[in-house]
């Protein structure tokens, strides 16, 4: 049978458009920022944090050389240095708050504190907020031991070092909206610093686009199995949102979006931009909120309705996690800098940077994203509204099979609708706004419309 020339032309045009759409655009300024992240700087920061002896949440707050208070004041003084280079856009503070004795890990009523560096956005009308965190407190085997040396090099000196390096580099640039760099406290005692900040953000109606929690991102050798890999790390993300309403649950079931919660969409976004910009680093998407028997500072944000994920090394080493310093049977235990891989830490810090920078320079996400279900067709018609604020250069329609973990295809369009030859019965979709340099918003999952 002779082929229909019109169908052939449409097919050619579609695949030509798709091949152009799949070309990645890299912002040279983001690449420059990546080059400024230094493993040596991260190592110096971790060793300085270790030098405070212990950073246990309930340790000394008065000494200038030992304990949680000295460590917090030092981090704040470093933020102050970055503030000078930011022309005043970065401000630093220690946010104190009171915690009641809980009969478990807080023996007495206590005053705790988070150390925050806030990089104010340049657009007064853009109220979006990004948060990146690590926890400054450390521990040994007995979680209530506030006296013994608890170096906390990897758990979580690595996360705090990453946050500080990001603040130093990113504060030299400007972004339309606010980025908060925070060293949280009380994580080992029950996520107290994160709870305080998340509840504050909720009560004050912060428009948090994403919260990136970094907890143990500097070790590449596993205990027991002796696997070593500094080319992969994990992103943990929740499935069903903690604050899902009855109507949202109904829509989730209707659209089969059990694997497309806001946090899962953020996790895929991190994977996409990381593997575009950071050589020799692959993101493993772990589809659970966190590991068994443990938790992280992203969880209180999720519990308060915010989109949050956890960055974590691929292979944990339990000989160097929550351990008293000792040597037994020729095995040295303890969370010390000598057991860390600082180039691995550099790469995961870069993953945070490319995620934050792409989001901070992106347009707002499209709104009212829908997929038409009024007709039985093998095409899918998506519609949406342009976002407020910065006008997008265009939009990416993301496509994947229902069984696939990540987006497989993307189609670029400039209109606020797209008709694509992929069946809505066989594929899942999302839409994100992009600018001329490829900075993209978080994807938005469509809902059925008639």
Residue pairs with C-beta under 8 A, 6 or more apart in sequence:
14 421
17 411
17 412
18 409
18 411
20 412
21 396
21 410
21 411
21 412
22 409
22 410
24 276
24 438
25 437
25 438
26 276
26 277
26 438
27 357
27 358
27 361
27 437
27 438
27 439
29 173
29 357
30 277
30 353
30 354
30 357
30 358
31 277
33 169
33 170
33 173
33 353
33 357
34 277
34 278
34 350
34 353
34 354
36 169
37 165
37 169
37 346
37 349
37 350
37 353
38 165
38 346
39 342
39 343
39 345
39 346
40 342
41 165
42 158
42 161
42 162
42 165
42 218
42 342
42 345
42 346
42 349
43 337
43 340
43 342
45 157
45 160
45 161
45 164
45 165
46 153
46 157
46 158
46 161
46 218
46 337
46 340
46 342
47 153
47 337
48 74
49 55
49 71
49 136
49 152
49 153
49 157
49 160
49 161
50 151
50 152
50 153
50 157
50 336
50 337
52 65
52 66
52 67
52 68
52 70
52 71
52 74
53 66
53 67
53 149
53 150
54 66
54 67
54 68
54 138
54 146
54 147
54 148
54 149
54 150
54 152
55 67
55 68
55 71
55 136
55 137
55 138
55 150
55 152
56 67
56 68
56 137
56 138
56 139
56 145
56 146
56 150
56 188
57 68
57 110
57 112
57 137
57 146
57 185
57 186
57 187
57 188
57 189
57 192
58 68
58 106
58 107
58 110
58 144
58 146
58 189
59 66
59 67
59 68
59 69
59 146
59 147
60 66
60 67
60 68
60 69
60 70
61 67
61 68
61 69
61 111
62 69
63 69
63 70
64 70
64 73
68 136
68 137
68 185
71 136
72 94
72 113
72 115
72 136
72 183
72 185
73 94
75 115
75 136
75 160
75 164
75 183
76 92
76 93
76 94
76 115
78 164
78 168
79 90
79 92
79 115
79 116
79 117
79 164
79 167
79 181
80 92
82 90
82 92
82 117
82 167
82 168
82 171
83 89
83 90
83 91
83 92
83 117
83 171
85 168
85 171
85 172
86 119
86 171
86 172
89 119
89 120
89 122
89 171
89 174
90 117
90 118
90 119
90 120
90 167
90 171
91 117
91 118
91 120
92 115
92 116
92 117
92 118
93 115
93 116
93 118
94 113
94 114
94 115
94 116
95 113
95 114
95 115
95 116
95 196
95 197
96 111
96 112
96 113
97 111
97 112
97 113
97 114
97 196
98 109
98 110
98 111
98 112
99 106
99 109
99 110
99 111
99 112
99 186
99 192
100 106
100 109
101 107
101 108
101 109
101 110
102 190
104 190
105 143
105 144
105 188
105 189
105 190
106 189
106 190
106 192
107 144
112 185
112 186
112 192
112 193
112 196
113 185
113 193
114 182
114 183
114 184
114 185
114 193
114 196
114 197
115 136
115 182
115 183
116 180
116 181
116 182
116 183
117 167
117 171
117 180
117 181
117 182
118 178
118 179
118 180
118 181
119 167
119 170
119 171
119 175
119 178
119 179
119 180
119 181
120 178
121 128
121 174
121 175
121 176
121 177
121 178
121 179
122 174
122 175
122 176
123 176
123 177
123 389
125 389
126 176
126 177
126 389
127 177
127 207
128 176
128 177
128 178
128 207
128 208
128 209
128 364
129 177
129 178
129 179
129 180
129 201
129 206
129 207
129 208
129 209
130 177
130 178
130 179
130 180
130 208
130 209
130 210
130 211
130 212
130 356
130 359
130 360
131 179
131 180
131 182
131 197
131 201
131 208
131 210
131 211
131 212
131 301
132 163
132 166
132 179
132 180
132 181
132 182
132 211
132 212
132 214
132 352
132 356
133 159
133 163
133 181
133 182
133 183
133 184
133 194
133 211
133 212
133 213
133 214
133 297
134 156
134 158
134 159
134 160
134 161
134 162
134 163
134 183
134 184
134 213
134 214
134 215
135 156
135 159
135 160
135 183
135 184
135 185
135 186
135 187
135 188
135 193
135 194
135 215
135 297
136 156
136 160
136 183
136 184
136 185
137 152
137 156
137 185
137 186
137 187
137 188
137 189
137 193
138 150
138 151
138 152
138 155
138 156
138 157
138 188
138 335
139 145
139 150
139 152
139 188
139 322
140 148
140 149
140 150
140 322
140 323
140 324
140 325
141 322
141 323
141 324
142 324
143 188
143 189
143 322
148 324
148 325
149 325
150 335
151 157
151 325
151 334
151 335
151 336
151 337
152 335
153 218
153 320
153 335
153 336
153 337
153 339
153 340
154 216
154 217
154 218
154 219
154 313
154 320
154 321
154 335
154 339
154 340
155 215
155 216
155 321
155 322
155 335
156 187
156 214
156 215
156 216
157 218
157 337
158 214
158 216
158 217
158 218
158 219
158 340
158 345
159 213
159 214
159 215
159 216
159 217
159 311
160 183
161 218
161 345
161 349
162 214
162 217
162 345
162 348
162 349
162 352
163 181
163 182
163 183
163 214
164 181
164 183
165 349
166 181
166 349
166 352
166 353
166 356
167 181
169 353
170 179
170 353
170 356
170 357
175 357
175 360
175 361
176 360
176 361
176 389
176 390
177 209
177 360
179 356
179 360
182 197
184 193
184 194
184 197
184 297
185 192
185 193
186 192
186 193
186 194
187 193
187 194
187 215
187 296
187 297
191 295
191 296
191 297
191 299
191 300
193 297
194 213
194 297
194 298
194 299
194 300
194 301
195 300
197 300
198 300
198 301
198 303
198 304
198 306
199 300
199 304
201 208
201 301
201 304
201 306
202 304
202 305
202 306
208 301
208 306
208 307
209 307
209 359
209 442
210 266
210 307
210 308
210 309
210 355
210 359
210 442
211 298
211 301
211 306
211 307
211 308
211 309
212 270
212 298
212 308
212 309
212 311
212 352
212 355
212 356
213 296
213 297
213 298
213 301
213 308
213 309
213 310
213 311
214 310
214 311
214 348
214 352
215 296
215 297
215 310
215 311
215 312
216 312
216 313
216 316
216 321
217 233
217 311
217 312
217 313
217 344
217 345
217 348
217 349
218 313
218 340
218 341
218 342
218 344
218 345
218 348
219 313
219 315
219 316
219 317
219 320
219 339
219 340
219 341
219 344
220 228
220 229
220 230
220 313
220 314
220 315
220 341
220 344
221 227
221 228
221 315
221 317
221 339
221 341
222 228
222 315
222 316
222 317
223 316
223 317
223 318
223 319
223 320
224 318
225 315
227 315
228 315
229 314
229 315
230 341
230 343
230 344
230 347
231 280
231 281
231 282
232 281
232 282
232 283
232 284
232 314
233 281
233 283
233 284
233 311
233 312
233 313
233 314
233 344
233 348
233 351
234 283
234 284
234 285
234 286
234 310
234 311
234 312
234 313
234 314
235 267
235 270
235 271
235 283
235 284
235 285
235 286
235 309
235 310
235 311
235 312
236 286
236 288
236 289
236 290
236 291
236 296
236 298
236 309
236 310
236 312
237 261
237 263
237 264
237 266
237 267
237 285
237 286
237 287
237 289
237 309
237 310
238 261
238 263
238 264
238 288
238 289
238 302
239 258
239 259
239 261
239 264
239 287
239 288
239 289
240 249
240 252
240 258
240 261
241 248
241 261
241 262
241 263
241 302
241 305
242 302
242 303
242 304
242 305
243 303
243 304
243 305
244 252
251 257
251 447
252 258
254 448
255 445
255 446
255 447
255 448
256 402
256 428
257 428
257 445
259 287
259 405
260 428
260 430
260 445
262 307
262 442
263 302
263 307
263 308
263 309
264 285
264 287
265 307
265 430
265 442
265 443
265 444
265 445
266 307
266 308
266 309
266 442
267 283
267 285
267 309
268 285
268 405
268 406
268 407
268 443
269 355
269 359
269 440
269 442
269 443
270 283
270 309
270 351
270 355
271 283
271 285
271 406
272 406
272 407
273 354
273 355
273 358
274 281
274 283
274 350
274 351
274 354
274 355
275 281
275 282
275 283
276 354
277 350
277 354
278 347
278 350
278 351
278 354
280 347
281 347
281 348
281 350
281 351
283 351
284 314
285 405
285 406
287 405
289 298
289 299
289 302
289 310
290 296
290 298
290 299
290 310
291 312
296 310
296 312
298 308
298 309
298 310
299 308
301 307
301 308
302 308
307 442
311 348
311 351
311 352
313 344
313 348
317 339
319 331
319 332
319 333
320 333
320 334
320 335
320 336
320 339
321 335
322 335
323 333
323 334
323 335
324 333
324 334
325 333
325 334
325 336
326 332
326 333
326 334
327 333
357 439
358 438
358 439
358 440
359 439
359 441
359 442
361 435
361 437
361 439
362 433
362 434
362 435
362 439
362 440
362 441
363 387
363 389
363 390
363 391
363 392
363 433
363 434
363 435
363 439
363 441
364 387
364 388
364 389
364 390
364 433
364 441
365 387
365 432
365 433
365 441
365 442
365 443
365 444
366 384
366 385
366 386
366 387
366 392
366 395
366 416
366 431
366 432
366 433
366 441
366 444
367 384
367 385
367 387
367 444
368 383
368 384
368 385
369 382
369 383
369 384
369 430
369 431
369 444
369 445
369 446
369 447
370 382
370 383
370 384
370 446
370 447
370 448
370 449
371 380
371 381
371 382
371 383
371 424
371 429
371 446
371 447
371 448
371 449
372 380
372 381
372 382
372 383
372 448
372 449
372 450
373 424
373 448
373 449
373 450
374 450
377 423
378 421
378 423
379 419
379 420
379 421
379 422
379 423
380 419
380 420
380 422
380 423
380 424
380 427
380 429
381 417
381 418
381 419
382 397
382 417
382 418
382 419
382 420
382 429
382 431
382 446
383 416
383 417
383 449
384 395
384 416
384 417
384 431
384 444
384 446
385 416
386 392
386 416
386 433
387 433
387 441
390 435
392 433
392 434
392 435
393 414
393 434
393 435
393 436
394 412
394 413
394 414
394 433
394 434
395 412
395 413
395 414
395 415
395 416
395 418
395 431
395 432
395 433
395 434
396 410
396 411
396 412
396 431
396 432
396 434
396 440
396 443
397 410
397 411
397 412
397 413
397 418
397 420
397 429
397 430
397 431
398 407
398 409
398 410
398 429
398 430
398 431
398 432
398 443
399 407
399 408
399 409
399 410
399 411
399 420
399 422
399 427
399 428
399 429
400 406
400 407
400 408
400 409
400 427
400 428
401 408
401 426
401 427
401 428
402 426
402 427
402 428
407 430
407 443
411 418
411 420
412 434
422 429
428 445
429 445
429 446
430 443
430 444
430 445
430 446
431 443
431 444
431 446
432 440
432 441
432 442
432 443
432 444
433 440
433 441
434 440
434 441
